[in-house]
Amino acid sequence: MPDHGAPISYLVLQPGTPCFTVDDRPVGTVKRILADEENDIYDGLILDTDDGERFVDAEHACDLYENGVVLTLTADQLHYLPDPTANPATMGVTPDDTVKHGLGEELGDTLRRAWDRISGNY
């Protein structure tokens, strides 16, 4: 089993870092880290593999080390990961989106942030 080094944060993960399957088979390298650093949200990785670029959600790429990323996937599962795509179109902001009107606005803000995360509008 290779020594992947000490655990690290996505904030210091570098493009070019090797990636390994759950059984430590090399599968490619990190091409891009998808994150919203301002809000400390790690969304996943774009990997450069022999089969092309693949998007790996953060829940499957959470073991980050100095010398490698260990995925929770097998090599066979990696083949079924989606190709990266552009973010969906963003919605426009209106004054109602930014001005608080009274009690209960926290729920609206929470739901709006959840929708933004789901739809890729960071």
N, C-alpha and C positions, 0 to 999 in steps of 0.2 A: 504494500500500500504506500503510495507516494506521500511525502511530507508536504502538505499544502501551506505550512507556516501558521502564523497566529491568525485568529479571527480578526476581521476588519469590518468597518462600516462601508456601506455603499458610497459614502462621501469620498472615500479615498481609493475606491476600486478604479483601476485604469483600463482603458481600451487595450486590447492585446493580451489580457490575462487569459491563460488557458482555462477551459471548462471541461468538466468531467461528469460522467453519468453517476448514478447512485452506486454502481459497482466499480467506480474509478476508471472507466474507459474514457480516453480523450475523445472529445466530440467537436472541438473548435475553440474559438476565442471570443472574448467580449468585443463587440464592435461599438456598441453604444449603451450607456446606462440611462434608463428612462426614470426620471425623478423630478419632483418639485422640491428643490432644496429649501426654498423659503418656508414651505409648510411641512418640511421633513416627511415627505411622502415618497417612498421607493416603490415604483410601479413594475419594474422588471428590466429585462435585458434584451438587446438585439444581439444575437450570436452570429458569427461568421462560421459556417459549417461547410463540409464538402458538398452538401445538398443545397447550398445557398444560405441566405440570411433566414433566421428563424427568430420569432418573438417568444420569449420565455417569461411568463408572469412571475412576479416577485415571490409568490408562494412556492414556486418550483425552483427558484434560484435564490435561496435565502442563506445558504451556507457559503459565506464569502470569506476568503482567506488571502493572505499576502501573495501566495503563489498559485492560486487557483480558485475556481468557483465549482462547488459540488452541487449538481442538480438533484432533485428528488425524482428524476426520470431515468428510464432505461434508454438505451440507444434506439430501440424500436419505437418507443413513445416519442422520441425526439423527431422522428421522421413525420409524425402527424401534427406537429406544431404548425401554427399558421405563419405564412410569410408576413413580414411587417407591412403595415399599411399606413397611409397618412391619417392624421387625426381627423375625425369628422368635423364638419363645419361648426363654427362656434355661433352661439346665439348672441344677439346684440344686448347691450345693457341699457335699461331704461331707468329713469329716476326712481320708480317703484322698487327696483332691484337693490338700490343703495340706501334708501331712506327708511328708517324705522317708523312704524305707524302705531305701535302700542304693544300690549302684552301678546305673547304667543309668537313674536317674530323670530325667537330663537329656533323654534321648530321649523319655520320656513327657511331660515338660513341653513340649518342642518340638512334639510331635504335638498336644497339647492346645491350645497357642496357635494352631497352624495350623487346627485344627478350629474354634476360636472365631472366627478371621478369616473362614473360609469361610462359617460359619453366621451371621455378623453379631453374635455375642455379644462385644461389646467391653466 
